[in-house]
Amino acid sequence: MSEPNPFGGRITHLSPEEVRAGLEDGTMLLVDVREPHEIQAERIPGAAVMPLSAFDPGALPDPAGRRLVFSCRSGQRSQRAAAIAQSVGLPYEEHMRGGIIGWRQAGFKIDQG
């Protein structure tokens, strides 16, 4: 359910379980907005990378009919990314609540190194 985003626009919180199911069935594109050193340490398999420090909504990958979902470490930067995307007219308002921390806590696979 969409609600006001504290950073602007609207936000829909998805659980790691919902995102994992969407990645597995090909209905979601996950965009990780963490910084390069964070990505080098660990990442969710298959996630696209676009660090928030260099975030350009015009350069977001084409979701090709999938739902574009933002993720980060804990869920704050992903909400900022959604707000930035919406500020230029893009319809992206979904993010993964809890970020990679929540993903890890759910016991899902993470690529390391």
C-alpha positions as CSV (number, residue, x, y, z in Angstrom):
1,M,0.0,0.0,0.0
2,S,1.4,3.4,-1.0
3,E,1.9,6.0,1.6
4,P,3.6,9.4,1.8
5,N,7.4,9.2,1.5
6,P,9.2,11.2,4.1
7,F,11.6,12.3,1.4
8,G,8.8,13.4,-1.0
9,G,6.3,11.7,-3.2
10,R,4.9,8.3,-2.4
11,I,6.5,5.0,-1.2
12,T,5.4,1.4,-1.1
13,H,7.2,-0.8,1.3
14,L,7.9,-4.4,0.1
15,S,9.2,-7.1,2.3
16,P,12.4,-9.0,1.4
17,E,10.1,-12.0,0.8
18,E,8.0,-10.1,-1.7
19,V,11.2,-8.9,-3.5
20,R,12.8,-12.3,-3.6
21,A,9.6,-13.7,-5.1
22,G,9.6,-10.9,-7.7
23,L,13.2,-11.5,-8.6
24,E,12.7,-15.2,-8.9
25,D,9.6,-15.0,-11.1
26,G,11.1,-12.2,-13.2
27,T,8.5,-9.5,-12.3
28,M,10.9,-7.2,-10.5
29,L,14.1,-5.3,-11.2
30,L,16.0,-4.5,-8.0
31,V,18.2,-1.4,-8.1
32,D,20.7,-1.1,-5.2
33,V,21.6,2.5,-4.3
34,R,24.4,1.7,-1.9
35,E,27.9,2.9,-2.5
36,P,30.6,0.9,-4.4
37,H,32.5,-0.1,-1.3
38,E,29.3,-1.5,0.2
39,I,28.5,-3.4,-3.0
40,Q,32.0,-4.9,-3.1
41,A,31.5,-6.3,0.4
42,E,28.1,-7.9,-0.3
43,R,25.2,-7.7,-2.7
44,I,21.9,-9.2,-3.6
45,P,22.4,-11.5,-6.7
46,G,21.0,-9.9,-9.8
47,A,20.5,-6.4,-8.4
48,A,21.4,-3.5,-10.7
49,V,23.7,-0.9,-9.0
50,M,23.2,2.9,-9.0
51,P,24.8,4.6,-6.0
52,L,22.7,7.3,-4.4
53,S,25.8,9.6,-4.4
54,A,25.8,9.7,-8.2
55,F,22.1,9.0,-8.7
56,D,20.7,10.0,-12.0
57,P,17.1,9.0,-12.5
58,G,17.5,9.4,-16.3
59,A,20.1,6.7,-16.2
60,L,18.0,4.1,-14.4
61,P,17.9,0.8,-16.2
62,D,14.8,0.0,-18.3
63,P,12.7,-2.3,-16.2
64,A,11.3,-3.8,-19.4
65,G,7.8,-4.3,-18.0
66,R,9.0,-5.4,-14.6
67,R,8.4,-3.5,-11.4
68,L,11.5,-1.4,-10.5
69,V,12.3,-1.7,-6.7
70,F,15.0,0.3,-4.9
71,S,17.1,-1.2,-2.1
72,C,20.0,0.0,0.1
73,R,21.5,-1.0,3.5
74,S,18.5,-0.4,5.8
75,G,15.7,1.3,3.8
76,Q,16.4,5.0,4.0
77,R,18.5,5.7,0.9
78,S,16.1,3.6,-1.2
79,Q,13.2,5.8,-0.1
80,R,15.3,8.9,-1.1
81,A,16.0,7.3,-4.5
82,A,12.2,6.8,-5.0
83,A,11.6,10.4,-4.1
84,I,14.2,11.6,-6.6
85,A,12.8,9.5,-9.4
86,Q,9.3,10.7,-8.7
87,S,10.5,14.3,-8.7
88,V,11.4,14.0,-12.4
89,G,8.1,12.3,-13.2
90,L,9.1,8.6,-13.0
91,P,6.5,6.3,-11.5
92,Y,8.9,4.3,-9.2
93,E,7.7,4.2,-5.6
94,E,8.6,0.7,-4.4
95,H,11.5,-0.1,-2.1
96,M,12.5,-3.1,0.0
97,R,11.9,-2.4,3.7
98,G,15.0,-3.2,5.7
99,G,17.4,-3.2,2.8
100,I,20.2,-5.8,2.6
101,I,20.1,-6.1,6.4
102,G,16.5,-7.4,6.1
103,W,17.4,-9.6,3.2
104,R,20.2,-11.1,5.2
105,Q,18.0,-11.5,8.3
106,A,15.5,-13.4,6.2
107,G,18.2,-15.9,5.3
108,F,18.4,-15.1,1.6
109,K,21.5,-15.6,-0.5
110,I,24.0,-12.8,-0.7
111,D,27.1,-12.6,-2.9
112,Q,30.2,-11.5,-1.0
113,G,33.4,-10.1,-2.1
